[in-house]
Amino acid sequence: MPYRTIIYSKKGHVATIKLGATVESQELAGELEEVIGRINDDNNVYVVVVTGTGRTFVDFNDAKPSERLPSGPAAIITGIDRPVIAAINGDALGEGLEIALSCDIRIASDRARFAMPQIAEGHIPRDGGTQRLPRIIGRGKAIEMLLTNKALSAAEALEIGLVNKVVPFRELATEARKLAESIATRGPLALRYLKEAVNKGMDLTLEQGLHLEADLYFMLHTTSDRSEGINAFRKKRKPEFKGK
């Protein structure tokens, strides 16, 4: 199925979502919702890469302070139950940065810049920016970015933990693919449970989080993948996980 705001592809166990250079939020949200439904129903997708196609990670041409979407693009991306890597090719500003924040790992090109300019336009982030940014870089740095409209270079973003890695622009796609394929060698059920443990645990007390972790750990013991992983380790061979 062709999309207007994204390009979707799959190779091996890695799915890639390329965001259009300039999009409208509601149209992008609708198409992401459809393709993410496909991803979550596809047991052969273990890892997802989200990247851009233009000079920016993604740019929105319809942002209005009064506009309220039922569910924005960033919120929809958090519905992916597999690990998600953001390969940030260019500037991630405002709602574009909110999409990057909704991913699990962020790799940036050395050309990328990062900012939350909404306050200068008389409004605030609308797709999780005020909530996810402090959780990732801490309250102090987050509120500084939100209040001052300061743009960070890729190197500055790396220093404060906003991104996990910075690579030369020409190497970004290769590095993101290499990381995705490395992660995809792990058991797909374990990948999903690990993401669930971390993400849900952030909203729980430590005691509740430990119980969640234990429950998910024991659930994996009932799977064929768990037995395959143990046998492969003992026989010093590459495991052949089936997601069961």
Residue pairs with C-beta under 8 A, 6 or more apart in sequence:
1 34
3 31
3 35
4 20
4 27
4 31
5 19
5 20
5 23
5 24
5 27
5 28
5 31
6 17
6 18
6 19
6 20
6 28
6 31
6 32
6 35
7 16
7 17
7 18
7 20
7 53
8 15
8 16
8 17
8 18
8 35
8 38
9 15
9 16
9 18
10 16
10 42
10 44
10 45
12 181
12 184
13 44
13 45
13 46
13 47
13 181
13 184
13 188
14 45
14 46
14 47
14 48
14 49
14 177
14 180
14 181
14 184
15 39
15 42
15 45
15 47
15 48
15 49
16 48
16 49
16 50
16 51
17 32
17 35
17 48
17 49
17 50
17 51
18 51
18 52
18 53
19 28
19 50
19 51
19 52
19 53
19 57
19 58
19 99
20 28
20 53
20 54
20 58
21 52
21 53
21 54
21 55
21 56
21 58
21 59
22 54
22 59
22 60
22 61
23 58
23 59
23 60
23 61
24 60
24 61
24 62
25 60
25 62
25 63
25 67
25 69
25 72
25 73
25 95
26 62
26 69
28 58
28 60
28 73
29 69
29 71
29 72
29 73
29 76
32 73
32 76
32 77
33 71
33 76
36 76
36 77
36 79
36 80
39 45
39 48
39 80
39 82
40 79
40 80
40 81
40 82
43 188
43 243
44 243
45 82
46 82
46 83
46 183
46 184
46 186
46 188
46 191
47 82
47 83
47 84
47 85
47 180
47 181
47 183
47 184
47 191
48 80
48 82
48 83
48 84
48 85
48 180
49 84
49 85
49 86
49 87
49 176
49 177
49 180
50 77
50 84
50 85
50 86
50 87
50 99
50 103
51 57
51 86
51 87
51 88
51 89
51 172
51 173
51 176
52 58
52 88
52 89
52 90
53 89
54 90
55 90
55 91
56 89
56 90
56 91
56 92
56 93
56 96
57 86
57 88
57 89
57 90
57 91
57 92
57 96
57 97
57 99
57 100
57 112
58 92
58 95
58 96
58 99
59 93
59 96
60 94
60 95
60 96
63 94
63 95
63 121
65 121
65 122
65 123
67 126
68 126
69 126
69 127
72 95
72 98
72 126
72 127
72 128
73 95
73 98
73 99
73 127
74 95
74 98
74 99
74 101
74 102
74 127
74 128
74 132
75 102
75 127
75 128
77 84
77 99
77 102
77 103
78 102
78 128
78 199
81 192
81 195
81 196
82 188
82 191
82 192
82 195
83 104
83 105
83 183
83 191
83 195
84 102
84 103
84 104
84 105
85 103
85 104
85 105
85 106
85 107
85 176
85 179
85 180
85 183
86 99
86 100
86 103
86 105
86 106
86 107
87 107
87 172
87 173
87 175
87 176
88 100
88 106
88 107
88 108
88 109
88 112
88 163
88 172
89 109
89 111
89 112
89 169
89 172
90 109
90 111
90 112
91 112
91 113
91 114
91 115
92 99
92 100
92 108
92 112
92 113
92 114
93 113
93 114
93 115
93 116
93 117
93 151
94 115
94 116
94 117
94 118
94 125
94 129
95 125
95 126
95 127
97 114
97 115
97 116
97 129
97 133
98 125
98 127
98 128
98 129
98 132
99 127
100 106
100 114
101 128
101 129
101 132
101 133
101 136
102 127
102 128
102 132
104 195
105 164
105 179
106 162
106 163
106 164
107 163
107 164
107 165
107 166
107 167
107 172
107 175
107 176
107 179
108 114
108 154
108 157
108 158
108 163
108 165
108 166
108 167
108 172
109 154
109 166
109 167
109 168
109 169
109 172
110 154
110 155
110 166
110 167
110 168
110 169
111 154
111 169
112 154
112 157
112 163
112 166
113 151
113 152
113 153
113 154
114 145
114 151
114 152
114 154
114 156
114 157
114 162
114 163
115 145
115 149
115 150
115 151
115 152
116 125
116 129
116 133
116 145
116 146
116 149
117 149
118 124
118 125
118 126
118 129
118 146
119 146
119 147
119 149
120 149
124 130
124 146
125 133
125 146
129 146
130 146
133 142
133 145
133 146
134 142
134 143
135 202
136 142
136 161
136 162
137 145
137 160
137 161
137 162
138 160
138 161
141 160
144 150
145 152
152 160
152 162
154 163
154 166
155 166
157 163
157 166
158 164
158 165
158 166
165 175
167 175
183 191
185 238
186 241
187 220
187 223
187 225
187 226
187 228
187 229
187 239
187 241
187 243
188 225
188 241
188 243
189 220
189 223
189 225
189 241
189 243
189 244
190 220
190 225
190 229
193 216
193 217
193 219
193 220
194 216
196 212
196 216
197 209
197 212
197 213
197 216
200 209
200 212
201 208
201 209
201 212
201 213
204 212
220 226
223 244
224 242
224 244
225 239
225 241
225 242
225 243
225 244
228 239
228 240
228 241
228 242
229 239
229 241
231 239
232 238
232 239
232 240
233 239
